């Protein structure tokens, strides 16, 4: 890792902004444009107004929720401009733009700011600079193509088990500005960061950080795989105690090697194999720590067992074991003891739509992993089962599915394809799994899930798994991945009722 003893979290090319390193700095009179009026944009505008900044807010959308927020801000005499025509030019005199994650870097508004030399901050940068001048809760930051939310929530459970006032924040849980400005301060924040958020980050200096894994995703937003990688790698910049990386994913290790961190920061690996020194890993069914023990060259500390991860050792998906090891490494870097790691992992309850058993019908398990919205996530889900009828498809967001299909071809009992980009998956199946039966469902109506489930059930044999792990986003057919998973679960229950009722799952 690169090292910088004098890492300067207040760096800002425009001298007038360098002083803005905490909430009690002089923000008054600063002319700031907030782009977007979603939850994060509203929170940013409110916090900046409260500190005397001259705030203008622009939003292309005008939904009822946005209009309600606009009305509140108008009462505060914040200049709110709704409509796409306001997103073409930066108002004269603007000194800073604060952008919501939905704005791509090539958006005309942000390009206009760049051409005029106006700095652009994201919500994460603003939240970091809104921390208390002294005694602010440290951040432990998590990113990765997949597993971020699970890992952050595991981490929050572990920190809570250690008696710390902690919360999950950022891309999940409590909005980051709300967590930072909470009147009852937190001891520590477990912060999930998306690549969109990291793109604009320049000052954050976490106690510990991790990129769980790296695989192609969001190429449409970032413009290239390299830009996506660069954004993910920012999670490690300025880290003070430990950069945690995935031993099985060399890209994350290289990110750590390249990171500019505080002098003395350690590189800590996690692995599903036997851990070496400065690693956490598996010894039989034990999550073992050889990083934060005194005699790590010759000994390890037991943190938990696979049975502590909400199930018996045979049913825990490998990627969830990896998530638990990463969360444990981050907590241990913060000084949490082994018993608190165990208790926190025992207390953790997975979110819906993440390898969730829906029902067992005629000996076939139906599993909802609608959260698998890219090929990397779908691969992690598919390899957890021996024989699978795979329900796949949606919006691939520029991702390639060829390697995914090739890697899981021998597990596929059959495939049911849905969504806008299903033909791309069909081509990969013809190339790598030509003997696997494929059902193409062209209907994009949300009510089509009954047909999808029925056809998947026809392809399955007793002992098989019907797995919704689409490898794609859902917005071509559903509001979000949760709505897709709910539609699947409801269709499974109707399917079960036609076959004598589901077994408990």
N, C-alpha and C positions, 0 to 999 in steps of 0.2 A: 504494500500500500504506500502511496505517496503520503508524506507527512507535512503538516504545517502547524508548528507550535503557536503561531500568531494568527490562526484562522480568524478572519474578521467577519462576523455575521452581520455587521452593519454596512458592508460594502454596497455602494450605490453610486453610479456614475454621475448623477445630478446632485451636486453638493447639498441642495436644499432638502433632500430626502434622507441624507445620511444620518441625520439626527433622529429619525423616526424609528427607534429601535425598541420602544416600549409604549404602553398605553398612555402614560403620563407625559410623554413628550409633547411638544407644541405642534399639534395638528391644525390649529386654528388658521383660517384664511386660505388653506391649501385648496386649490381648485382640482377636484377629483371627479373623473367620469367613471361611473359604475355600469358595466355592460352586463345586462341581464337582470331580471327581476324575479328569479326563482327564490328558493329558500336562502341560498347563500348570498345572492345579490341583495336581497332585502336586509339580511343581517349585516352585510358590509355597509350598506348605505346608512342604516340606523346607527351603527357604531361610529362611523366617521362623522355623521351629523352631530352626535352627542359630544364629540370632541372639537366641534367648531369648524370643521372643514366645510367648504362650499361644494356641495354635492349635486351632480347631475346624474340622473339614471335614465338609461335608454333600454328599450325592450322591443323586439320585433313582434312578439306575441301580445295578445290582449285577452287572455282567458279571464274567467271570473275571479280566480285566485289572484292573478296578477293585478287586475283592476282593484281588488280589495287592498292589496299591498300599496298600490299607487295612491289610493285615497288616504291611507294612513300617512304616507310620506308627504303627500301634499299638505296635510294639516300641519306638518312640521316645517313647511315651506321649503321642502326639497324639490328641485326642478325635475319633474318626471315627464319623459317624452315617450309615448307609446306609438309603435308603427315602424315598419321596415325602413321608411325614408330617413329615420333618425340614426340608422346604423351605417351610414356611408361616410360621414365626416366627423372628426373629433372637434368638439366646440372650441372656439378660440379661447386661449388663455389656459387650457387644461395643462396641469403639471404632472398628472399621474392617471393612469387607467387601471382600474381593478376589474378583472374579467371573470365571468363565471366559467365553469369547466366546459359548458356546451359550445363555447366559441372556439372554433378551430384557429390555429396560428395564422392561416392564410385568409381569415375573414377580412373583408375590406376595412372595417373599423380598426382592427389591430394593425393591419398593414399601414394604414394612414398614420397611426400613432408612431409606428417605427420610422416612417419616412420623416417625421418631424422630431425624432429623437426623444419622444415622450416614453418614459418607462412604463412597462406593463407588469402588474403583479396579478397573481392568482389569489384565490381565497386563502390558500395555505400560507403564502408569503405574508398576506395581511394579518392573518391570525397569529403568526409567529411574532410579528412586530406589535401586536396588541397584547402581548403578555405583560405581566407585572414587571416593574423594573427590578425588583428583588423578590426572591421566594417563589418565583413562578414554577408551576408544575413542569417537570421534565417531560419530554416526549420520547416514546419508543415507537419507531415508525416501521410500517410493514407495507411492502408492495409485492408484486409478482403477477404473472399472467393469470394464475389461478390460485385459489386457497386463501386469498387475503382476508375475507370476512371471517371465515372459520378461525384462522390463526389469531386475528385481532380479538375475537370474542373469547377464544381459549385463554389468551394472554390476560384479558381483563378479569376473567374468572380466577386465574392464578394470583394476580395482584390483589384481588379482593380477598382471597383465602389467606393472604399474608397480612390482612388487617389494614390494607391501604385503601384510601378513598380514591377509586380509579373508575374510569369509564372508557368505553370504546367510542372513538370520535373520528371525524373526517369523512371519508367516503361511506361510512356506515355508522349507525348509532347517533350519538349526539352531534349536531352541527359543530364544526370546529371552533368557530367564533363564539358560539354559545358556551362551549366547554371552557374556553380560555377566559371568558369574561364572567363566568359563573360567580355569583356573590358568595357562595360557600366554596372556596377554592379546592380543587382536587390535589391529591398528593402526586399523581402521575397520570399521564394520558397514553392510552394505547391507540395509535393513530394509523388508520388505514389510508393509504395514498394511491390513487389511480395514476396512470401515466398522464392523463389530462391534467391532473393537479400538479404532478411533479414537473411537467414541462415548464411551468412558470416559476418554480421554486428556485431561490438563490441564496437564502440566508439560514435556513433551518439547520440546527446543530443538535441532533438527537443524542440521547444517552446510548441507545443501541438501535440497530436497524437491520432489516433483512429484505432481500429480494428472494422470494421463495422459489421461483422458477422463471424461465424465460422461453417463450415460444411466440411465433407470429400472431399478432392480433392488432386490431385498431390501425391497420396500415392506412385505411381511408382517412383517418383523422390526422395521423402524424406525417403522412406523405411518403414514408419509406420505412423499411424494417430498421435501418440504422438509427433513424430519428426516434423510433419507438424504443430501441435499446438504450439510446442516450438518455431518454426521459426516465426509464426505469432505474438506470444507474445512479441518478441523482439522489436516490434514497440514502446512499452511503455517504454523500458529501457532508463533511463537518462532524461526523460521528465521533463521540468522545470516549466510549468505553469498549464497545464490541460491534464489529460488522459480522453478521451471521450470514452464511452462504450455504447453498445446497451442494454437497459433495458430488451428487449424481448429475449436477447441471453445471458444466464447466463455464458457461456464460456468466453465471452469478459469481463464481470465484474470480473470473477476470475482472468483473465490475469492482470487486473489492480491491484487487491488485492496483487498479487504476484510480481508485478513489483518493481524494484529498481529505485526510482526516486529521484529527488532533493527535499530537505526539503521544504514544503509548497505547493507542487504540489497538485492540486485538482482533484477529481474524478467527472466527469460530465456525467450524463446519457442523452440519447435521447430515446424518446418513441413515439409510435403512439397513446398512450392514454393520459390522463390528466397528465401533468408534476407535480411531487412533487418538493420540494426545491432542488436546485442544479441539475435541469433537464431542458431539452427543450422538448416540446411535442405539442400536438394538443388540442386546445380548440375550439370546433366546427370546423370551417374551417380555423382557425388561427394558424400559427406556433408561439408558445409562449415560451418566455425565462424566467425561474424562477431560473437561475443560475448566470447570470451576471447583476443582478439588486440589488440595496441596500436593499430593503425590500423583499427579495425573499421568506420569510416565509408567506407573506400575499399578494404579488402582482406579476405581470408578465409584461414583455414588449412584445408588438406585433412586430413580425419581418416581417411577410409576410402572405399572404393567399394562399390557394390551387390554386386559380385562377392565382396567380403569377407564377405558375410552368408550364408554357407553356400549358395551357388548363383549362377547367372548372373543378370544384371540383369533378364532377362525373367521370371524365375520367383519373384522375391522379392515376397511379399505386402506391399501398402502399409502395413498396420498393423504389420508387423514392422520396416519401415524407420522408422516413427514410434517404435517402441520403442527401436530402436538410437540414434536421434537423442536421445531423452530420456535414455537411459543415458549417452551421450557428454556431454551437457550437465551432468549431475550429476557425472560424473567430472572434467570440466574445471573445474567450480566448486571441486572439491576440490584442484585443482592438478595433475592428471594431464596428461602431455604427449600430443601428437597420435599419436606412434608407438605408445604404449601403448594408446590407444583402438583403433587399427587392429588391433594384435596381440590384444587382448582380444576384439574382435568376431570375428576369425578363429577364435579358440579356442572360442567359444561353440557348444554343441551343443543344439538345441532339445529340450525335454522331449517325451515321447510324447503322442499324442492332440492335437497342435497342428498342424493342416494337415500331417499325416504321410501320405506316399504309401504305400499298402498294396500295391497291385498294379495292373498294366495288363492288362486282359483284353479280347481282340478289339478293341483300339484305344480302350477306355474306361478312364480312370483312376479308381480308387477311393481316396478320400481320407478319412482319419479326423481330424475336428476335434471330437471329443466334448467337448473343453474349452469349446466355444462353448455355454455354459449359459444365455445370455440373448440377447435379440434384438440387442443392440448387437454382441456378439461374432459372432453368426451373420451379421449384415450385413457385417462386416469380412471374413469368410471368403468369403461368396457373391460379393462384388464383385471377388474375385481371379480369377474364372473367367468365360469368355464364355458357355458353355452348360452348365447344371447340372441334374442330377437330384438333387433335394434330399430328404434324409431328415431329418424334423423331428418334434418333439413330445416330451412329457414333462411335467414340472411347471413351469408358467410363473411361479409365485411372485408372481402378481398383475400381471405385466408385460403390456403391450399389444403385439400383434404386427402391428397394422394398418399402421403406417408402414413396418415392415420389409418386409412382403409387397409393398406398393406400390412401394418403392424398388428391388426386385430382380425384379419381375414379368417384365421383358423378357429376363431371363437364364434363366428356368426352362424346361427341356425337359419336366419332369414333377416330381411330388412324391409321396413315400411318407410317410404320417403314422402315427406311433406314439404310445403313451403316453396318460396320463390327460387331458391338456388339448388333444388333437389337434383337437377340434371347433372350438376357438377359432381355430386356424390355418386350418381348412377354411373357416370363414365369411369370413375375410380373403381367402383365395384366390378364393372365389366373387365377392367384391366387386371385387378388383383384377386377377385373372388367371383369368377365367372359362373361357378356352379351353385352359388348361394341364391336362393329364390328372393326376388325383389318385387315388392308391390308398390306401384307408383300411385299416389293419391293427389290428383291435380287440383282438387277443390280447395280453395283457400278460405272458405267460410269457417268461422270458429266452431261451428257445430259439427264439423267433420270428424272430431276426435272419436265419436262412437264408432265410426267406420274404421278408423285407424286402429283402435284397440281390438275390435273384432277380428280384423285381418291379421294383426300381430298374434292374437290368441290362436288363430287357425294354424299359423306357422310353428308355434311352440310345441314342445314335447314336455311330458311330465319331468320335473326337475330343472327345466330351463328358466331363464329370467327374461321377461319382456322389459326392456330398458328404454325409457325416454331420456336420451342424452344427445340432444339434437346437434351439437357441434356448431350451432349457429344462433344468432339472435332471433328474437321472436316477433319483432314489430311488423313483419309482413302480414301476420295473421292475428296477433294478440297485442294487448297493451304493453305487456312485459313478460318476462320469463315466469313470474309468479302466476299470472293469468293462464299461461300455457300449462303450467303444472297443475293448476286447479282444474282446468278442463280435462286434462288427462285423468286425474284422480276421480273426478265425477263420472267420467265415461267408464273407468274400471269398475266402479261400484255398480253402475247399471249393468255392466257386463256380468259381474258376479251374481247379481240378483237373478239374472236369466239362467244361471248355472247352479242354482241352489244355495247362493249366499256365499260371501267371502270368509276365508279363515282369518282369524285374528292376526294382525300384523303390527 
